[in-house]
Amino acid sequence: MVMLVASSRAAWAALPEGEARPLRVKIDVSTIAEADAPHIERFTNERIEPLLRDRSFAKADDAGDAVEIRIEYIDPKDLEYAIYLDVFDDGTRIDPGVPWFVCKFCPQGMVADKVAENLPAALDLLERTEATAEDQGKGEPASPIGEPPTVTDEPAKPVRPIGWMGITGAIVAGGGLATTIAGAVRLAQGEVAEPSQASQQRVEDYRPQGRVLLGVGVSALAMGTAALVVDVVLRKKKRDAVAVTPTWSPHGAGLALSGRF
């Protein structure tokens, strides 16, 4: 298909100097009233003939390149017309083409003048398309072929079973466990009578200290364990997504994990 188009373009470009290029011109006034249609068609033909000659085009009913001029009413009382110029390259409509335009308060001759005024834009579009197709038909590569990618036999680096987040989590969890044990011991001691030289014996209450240590230790243990679990799960890639959300409450802090395992 590309070769056929290229050959057509080459033949079109190789016309002897001074020879007109064939162009099918169709004027469609089928929707215009019978009193106006033939006059508009005749005036339009008269206006565009000099333009076609100046651009080295000659009318030919069997040409593949074509310009179809379609004229329709918008408001016949105000003599308002919509005018379309459809351009065809080897039978294929060029899209986007020339924008349609309006002629308002236009008698028959002014409609033809409006067509002649916009016809050069249609011819320019056809010539640009011809030139582009000719360039593409030369068979030049779109881009140079580069060197094939280099393949190396180096094995992929193994993934460590635990990373920095897991190591940090393990350390935090260990400290939290130790603090939890210390808090539990203090909480179990309760009130202890301390020896004193005074007449009254001094009583030391370790329960508040135990509760504080126990809360801090449990929170640290939970957060460290969560970080360790998340790191291991991420590295084993046994889930699609894991969301780690810190949680806070009057009784302590922790991490919430959500996902598929």
C-alpha positions as CSV (number, residue, x, y, z in Angstrom):
1,M,0.0,0.0,0.0
2,V,2.8,2.4,0.9
3,M,4.6,1.6,-2.4
4,L,1.4,2.3,-4.4
5,V,0.9,5.6,-2.7
6,A,4.5,6.5,-3.1
7,S,4.3,5.7,-6.8
8,S,1.2,7.8,-7.2
9,R,2.9,10.7,-5.5
10,A,6.0,10.4,-7.6
11,A,4.0,10.4,-10.8
12,W,2.0,13.4,-9.5
13,A,5.2,15.3,-8.7
14,A,6.9,14.3,-12.0
15,L,4.3,16.0,-14.2
16,P,6.0,18.0,-16.9
17,E,6.3,21.7,-16.2
18,G,3.2,23.6,-17.4
19,E,0.9,20.5,-17.3
20,A,-2.1,20.9,-15.1
21,R,-2.7,18.4,-12.3
22,P,-6.1,16.6,-12.4
23,L,-8.6,17.6,-9.7
24,R,-12.2,16.5,-9.3
25,V,-14.3,19.5,-8.3
26,K,-17.9,18.8,-7.1
27,I,-20.3,21.6,-6.1
28,D,-23.2,20.2,-4.1
29,V,-26.2,22.6,-4.0
30,S,-28.8,19.9,-3.6
31,T,-30.4,21.4,-0.5
32,I,-30.7,24.9,-2.0
33,A,-34.0,26.1,-3.5
34,E,-34.4,25.5,-7.2
35,A,-34.6,29.2,-7.9
36,D,-31.1,29.8,-6.4
37,A,-29.2,26.5,-6.8
38,P,-28.2,26.7,-10.5
39,H,-27.1,30.3,-10.3
40,I,-25.0,29.7,-7.2
41,E,-23.4,26.7,-8.9
42,R,-22.7,28.7,-12.1
43,F,-21.2,31.7,-10.2
44,T,-19.1,29.4,-8.1
45,N,-17.6,27.6,-11.1
46,E,-16.8,31.0,-12.7
47,R,-15.0,32.3,-9.6
48,I,-12.9,29.2,-9.0
49,E,-11.8,28.5,-12.5
50,P,-9.0,31.2,-12.5
51,L,-7.8,30.0,-9.1
52,L,-7.4,26.5,-10.3
53,R,-5.5,27.6,-13.4
54,D,-3.2,29.7,-11.3
55,R,-2.4,26.7,-9.1
56,S,-1.9,24.4,-12.1
57,F,-5.1,22.3,-11.4
58,A,-7.5,21.2,-14.1
59,K,-10.9,19.7,-13.6
60,A,-11.1,16.0,-14.2
61,D,-14.1,13.8,-13.2
62,D,-12.0,10.7,-12.7
63,A,-9.3,12.3,-10.6
64,G,-8.5,10.7,-7.2
65,D,-7.7,14.1,-5.6
66,A,-10.9,16.1,-5.1
67,V,-12.4,19.2,-3.5
68,E,-16.1,18.9,-2.8
69,I,-17.9,22.2,-2.1
70,R,-21.2,21.8,-0.2
71,I,-23.5,24.7,0.3
72,E,-26.5,24.5,2.6
73,Y,-29.0,26.9,4.1
74,I,-28.8,28.1,7.7
75,D,-31.6,30.6,7.3
76,P,-32.9,31.2,3.8
77,K,-34.9,34.3,4.8
78,D,-31.6,36.1,5.9
79,L,-29.7,34.5,3.0
80,E,-27.5,32.8,5.5
81,Y,-25.5,29.8,4.1
82,A,-23.1,27.2,5.6
83,I,-20.3,26.3,3.2
84,Y,-18.1,23.2,3.5
85,L,-14.9,22.4,1.7
86,D,-14.1,18.7,1.9
87,V,-10.6,17.7,0.5
88,F,-9.8,14.2,-0.7
89,D,-6.4,12.8,-1.3
90,D,-6.5,9.8,-3.6
91,G,-10.1,9.2,-2.6
92,T,-9.5,9.5,1.1
93,R,-11.0,12.5,3.0
94,I,-8.3,14.6,4.7
95,D,-9.3,15.0,8.4
96,P,-9.0,17.5,10.0
97,G,-9.8,19.6,6.9
98,V,-10.8,23.2,6.2
99,P,-13.2,24.5,8.8
100,W,-16.7,25.2,7.5
101,F,-17.7,28.9,7.4
102,V,-20.8,31.1,7.1
103,C,-22.0,33.6,4.6
104,K,-24.8,35.8,5.9
105,F,-26.9,38.3,4.0
106,C,-25.3,36.9,0.8
107,P,-26.9,37.0,-2.6
108,Q,-25.9,34.3,-5.1
109,G,-22.7,36.1,-6.3
110,M,-21.4,36.7,-2.8
111,V,-21.8,33.0,-1.9
112,A,-19.5,32.2,-4.9
113,D,-17.1,34.9,-3.8
114,K,-16.9,33.4,-0.3
115,V,-16.1,30.0,-1.8
116,A,-13.3,31.4,-3.9
117,E,-11.9,33.2,-0.9
118,N,-11.5,30.0,1.0
119,L,-10.6,27.6,-1.8
120,P,-6.8,28.3,-1.6
121,A,-6.8,26.9,1.9
122,A,-8.2,23.7,0.6
123,L,-5.6,23.5,-2.2
124,D,-2.8,24.2,0.3
125,L,-4.1,21.3,2.5
126,L,-4.1,18.9,-0.4
127,E,-0.5,19.9,-1.5
128,R,0.8,19.6,2.1
129,T,-0.7,16.1,2.3
130,E,0.8,15.1,-1.0
131,A,4.3,16.3,0.1
132,T,4.0,14.4,3.4
133,A,3.0,11.2,1.8
134,E,5.8,11.5,-0.7
135,D,8.4,11.9,2.1
136,Q,6.9,8.9,4.0
137,G,7.0,6.7,0.9
138,K,10.7,7.0,0.4
139,G,11.3,4.1,2.7
140,E,13.7,5.9,5.0
141,P,13.9,4.3,8.5
142,A,12.1,6.4,11.1
143,S,15.0,6.0,13.5
144,P,18.5,4.4,13.5
145,I,18.8,0.9,14.9
146,G,20.7,0.9,18.1
147,E,23.0,-1.7,19.6
148,P,21.3,-4.6,21.3
149,P,21.2,-4.4,25.1
150,T,24.2,-6.0,26.9
151,V,23.2,-9.2,28.8
152,T,25.2,-10.0,31.9
153,D,25.4,-13.3,33.7
154,E,25.8,-11.7,37.1
155,P,23.3,-13.3,39.6
156,A,20.9,-11.1,41.4
157,K,21.9,-10.0,44.8
158,P,20.2,-12.2,47.5
159,V,17.7,-10.4,49.7
160,R,18.6,-10.5,53.3
161,P,15.9,-12.1,55.6
162,I,15.8,-9.0,57.8
163,G,16.5,-5.3,57.2
164,W,17.1,-2.2,59.2
165,M,13.5,-1.9,60.2
166,G,13.5,-5.5,61.5
167,I,16.7,-5.0,63.3
168,T,15.4,-1.8,64.9
169,G,12.1,-3.5,65.8
170,A,14.0,-6.4,67.4
171,I,16.0,-4.0,69.6
172,V,12.9,-2.0,70.6
173,A,11.0,-5.2,71.3
174,G,13.9,-6.5,73.5
175,G,14.0,-3.3,75.5
176,G,10.2,-3.3,75.8
177,L,10.3,-6.9,77.1
178,A,12.9,-6.0,79.7
179,T,10.9,-2.9,80.8
180,T,7.7,-5.0,81.0
181,I,9.4,-7.5,83.3
182,A,10.8,-4.7,85.5
183,G,7.4,-3.1,85.7
184,A,5.7,-6.4,86.5
185,V,8.2,-7.0,89.3
186,R,7.6,-3.5,90.8
187,L,3.9,-4.0,90.5
188,A,4.1,-7.3,92.3
189,Q,6.2,-5.7,95.2
190,G,3.3,-3.4,96.1
191,E,3.9,-1.6,99.4
192,V,7.2,-2.4,101.1
193,A,8.2,-1.3,104.6
194,E,11.6,0.2,104.5
195,P,13.8,0.2,107.7
196,S,14.2,3.6,109.3
197,Q,15.8,5.1,112.4
198,A,12.8,7.1,113.0
199,S,10.1,6.1,115.5
200,Q,7.7,5.3,112.6
201,Q,8.5,2.9,109.9
202,R,8.6,4.3,106.3
203,V,6.4,2.5,103.7
204,E,7.4,2.6,100.0
205,D,4.7,2.0,97.4
206,Y,6.2,0.6,94.1
207,R,2.9,0.1,92.3
208,P,2.7,3.5,90.5
209,Q,6.3,3.0,89.3
210,G,5.4,-0.6,88.2
211,R,2.4,0.6,86.2
212,V,4.4,3.2,84.4
213,L,7.2,0.7,83.5
214,L,4.6,-1.9,82.5
215,G,2.8,0.6,80.1
216,V,6.0,1.8,78.5
217,G,7.4,-1.8,78.2
218,V,4.2,-3.2,76.6
219,S,4.0,-0.3,74.1
220,A,7.7,-0.7,73.1
221,L,7.3,-4.5,72.9
222,A,4.2,-4.2,70.6
223,M,5.8,-1.6,68.3
224,G,9.1,-3.5,68.0
225,T,7.4,-6.8,67.3
226,A,5.2,-5.1,64.7
227,A,8.1,-3.5,63.0
228,L,9.9,-6.9,62.9
229,V,6.9,-8.7,61.5
230,V,6.4,-6.1,58.8
231,D,10.0,-6.2,57.7
232,V,10.0,-10.0,57.5
233,V,6.7,-10.1,55.6
234,L,7.8,-7.4,53.2
235,R,10.9,-9.2,52.4
236,K,9.2,-12.6,51.9
237,K,6.7,-10.9,49.6
238,K,3.8,-13.0,51.0
239,R,1.3,-10.2,50.9
240,D,0.0,-7.6,48.4
241,A,0.0,-4.7,50.8
242,V,0.6,-4.1,54.4
243,A,-0.5,-0.9,56.1
244,V,1.2,0.0,59.4
245,T,-0.8,2.5,61.4
246,P,0.2,3.9,64.8
247,T,-2.5,3.6,67.5
248,W,-2.8,5.6,70.7
249,S,-5.1,5.0,73.7
250,P,-5.1,6.1,77.4
251,H,-3.7,2.7,78.2
252,G,-0.7,2.7,75.8
253,A,0.5,2.9,72.2
254,G,1.0,0.3,69.5
255,L,0.9,-0.4,65.7
256,A,-2.0,-1.7,63.7
257,L,-1.2,-4.0,60.7
258,S,-3.7,-4.6,57.9
259,G,-3.3,-6.5,54.7
260,R,-3.3,-10.0,53.2
261,F,-0.9,-12.6,54.5
